[in-house]
């Protein structure tokens, strides 16, 4: 893939910030996960996501946390749950997911650029 193709693919993603409004342990999944309801503000609303982030987070710890997510990908069914957005993270040294988030609070729905 050329650099121009990579930039075009990245530009096609709609990456936004939202605040986790609700979080629950995911039942019926092969790997431990947490189901999230993320508020992206009035334009996008609350969207659902399933995230394999149990190594570093509990549902209680995630409520109120801002996260970055791709909001324009097709929904996927994961363990009987429809995930509408992809919450983004990076692997730590052990390969466990650490969520991406802004350093300071920003308005929900803000676009990454």
C-alpha atoms as one frame of an Amber mdcrd trajectory, in Angstrom:
protein
   0.000   0.000   0.000   1.377   3.375  -0.965   1.541   6.280   1.446  -1.221
   8.008  -0.533  -3.442   4.899  -0.245  -2.764   4.692   3.487  -3.685   8.354
   3.975  -6.880   7.891   1.945  -7.859   4.861   4.062  -7.208   6.790   7.279
  -9.182   9.781   6.002 -12.146   7.475   5.295 -12.394   6.606   9.017 -14.603
   8.858  11.116 -12.782   8.906  14.462 -14.647  10.640  17.288 -14.405  11.117
  21.034 -17.169   9.948  23.332 -17.788   9.333  27.021 -18.623   5.890  28.368
 -22.130   6.248  29.817 -22.661   2.595  30.738 -20.436  -0.481  30.946 -21.248
  -4.112  31.766 -19.381  -7.416  31.659 -20.039  -9.206  28.363 -21.883 -12.487
  28.812 -21.604 -15.255  26.230 -18.295 -14.229  24.640 -15.349 -16.549  23.948
 -12.898 -14.026  25.386 -13.582 -11.751  28.375 -14.948  -8.397  27.241 -16.874
  -5.377  28.442 -19.956  -4.004  26.705 -19.896  -0.236  26.423 -22.506   2.409
  25.698 -20.606   5.502  24.543 -22.164   8.979  24.266 -20.865  10.790  21.178
 -23.006  13.886  21.678 -26.242  15.026  19.997 -25.103  14.531  16.372 -24.251
  10.815  16.748 -25.883   9.841  20.053 -25.118   6.808  22.201 -23.530   3.855
  20.393 -22.652   0.361  21.629 -19.311  -1.414  21.535 -17.815  -4.647  22.841
 -14.192  -4.284  23.940 -11.667  -6.879  25.117 -10.145  -4.581  27.733 -10.587
  -6.596  30.941  -6.833  -6.788  31.693  -6.717  -3.097  32.624 -10.332  -2.024
  33.139 -13.480  -2.925  35.041 -16.920  -1.741  33.947 -17.058   0.627  36.938
 -13.690   2.176  36.047 -14.773   2.856  32.455 -17.937   4.836  33.241 -17.218
   8.540  32.665 -13.982   7.873  30.748 -13.569   9.479  27.351 -12.516   7.150
  24.526 -11.706   7.412  20.826 -13.731   5.270  18.405 -14.333   4.703  14.713
 -18.024   5.523  14.295 -18.547   4.810  10.584 -17.770   1.087  10.361 -20.553
  -1.456   9.767 -22.098  -2.961  12.932 -20.828  -6.414  13.990 -22.529  -9.060
  16.109 -20.222 -10.187  18.920 -21.506 -12.831  21.320 -25.145 -11.928  20.678
 -24.446  -8.188  21.062 -24.418  -5.696  18.184 -21.276  -3.567  18.343 -21.865
  -0.289  16.474 -18.478   1.419  16.923 -14.874   0.290  17.277 -13.223   1.680
  20.400  -9.498   2.166  19.760  -6.564   1.056  21.855  -2.925   0.073  21.762
  -1.230  -3.083  23.076   0.865  -2.855  26.205   4.082  -4.919  26.599   1.980
  -8.053  27.305  -0.342  -7.438  24.351  -3.308  -6.297  26.476  -5.367  -3.356
  25.200  -4.878   0.132  26.632  -7.619   2.506  25.455  -6.856   5.714  23.578
  -8.255   8.879  25.148  -7.665  12.638  25.162  -5.324  14.134  27.781  -7.926
  16.697  28.833 -11.742  16.572  28.630 -13.143  17.586  25.232 -16.720  17.839
  23.924 -18.318  14.511  22.980 -18.503  13.959  19.237 -15.312  15.862  18.459
 -13.595  14.552  15.342  -9.974  13.379  15.438  -7.822  15.309  12.963
